[in-house]
């Protein structure tokens, strides 16, 4: 069984870096976008298989904070 989930990614120093939206703690990187996708799937699998997986949030939480200008 599969499900669709959003992968947020950006380029940092020529690496593709990303995280799964709504699943805290699942980050990865790769030299190409395809590498990132493969690596993030591996990271998610390892999180699922761990003895103490992080809870899956279906709705992100947001708060406003004050930052100095």
C-alpha positions as CSV (number, residue, x, y, z in Angstrom):
1,X,0.0,0.0,0.0
2,X,1.2,3.5,-0.7
3,X,0.1,7.0,0.1
4,X,1.1,10.4,-1.3
5,X,2.8,12.9,0.9
6,X,4.5,16.2,0.2
7,X,8.3,16.4,0.0
8,X,9.6,19.9,0.7
9,X,13.0,20.4,-0.8
10,X,15.6,23.0,-1.4
11,X,19.2,23.2,-2.7
12,X,22.0,23.8,-0.2
13,X,25.5,24.0,-1.5
14,X,24.6,21.9,-4.6
15,X,22.9,19.2,-2.5
16,X,19.1,18.6,-2.7
17,X,17.9,18.6,0.9
18,X,14.3,17.8,2.0
19,X,11.8,16.8,4.6
20,X,8.5,15.1,4.5
21,X,5.6,17.5,5.4
22,X,3.6,16.2,8.3
23,X,6.1,13.5,9.4
24,X,8.4,15.1,11.9
25,X,12.1,14.0,11.9
26,X,12.3,12.6,8.4
27,X,15.0,14.6,6.6
28,X,17.5,13.6,3.9
29,X,19.7,14.8,1.1
30,X,21.0,13.7,-2.2
31,X,23.2,14.9,-5.1
32,X,20.2,14.8,-7.4
33,X,16.5,15.1,-6.8
34,X,16.1,11.4,-7.7
35,X,18.8,10.6,-5.0
36,X,16.9,12.7,-2.5
37,X,13.7,10.9,-3.2
38,X,15.3,7.5,-2.8
39,X,17.1,8.6,0.4
40,X,14.0,10.2,2.0
41,X,12.1,6.9,1.3
42,X,14.9,5.0,3.1
43,X,14.8,7.5,6.0
44,X,11.0,7.1,6.3
45,X,11.3,3.3,6.2
46,X,13.9,3.3,9.0
47,X,11.7,5.6,11.1
48,X,8.7,3.2,10.6
49,X,10.9,0.2,11.5
50,X,12.5,1.7,14.6
51,X,11.3,0.5,18.0
52,X,10.2,4.0,19.0
53,X,8.8,5.7,15.9
54,X,7.9,9.4,16.0
55,X,4.2,10.1,16.0
56,X,2.8,10.9,12.6
57,X,1.0,14.2,12.5
58,X,-1.7,14.7,9.9
59,X,-2.1,18.4,10.5
60,X,0.9,20.7,11.1
61,X,0.8,23.1,14.1
62,X,1.8,26.7,13.7
63,X,2.4,29.5,16.2
64,X,3.5,33.1,15.7
65,X,6.6,34.2,17.4
66,X,8.2,37.7,17.8
67,X,11.5,38.2,16.1
68,X,13.7,41.3,16.5
69,X,14.0,43.5,13.4
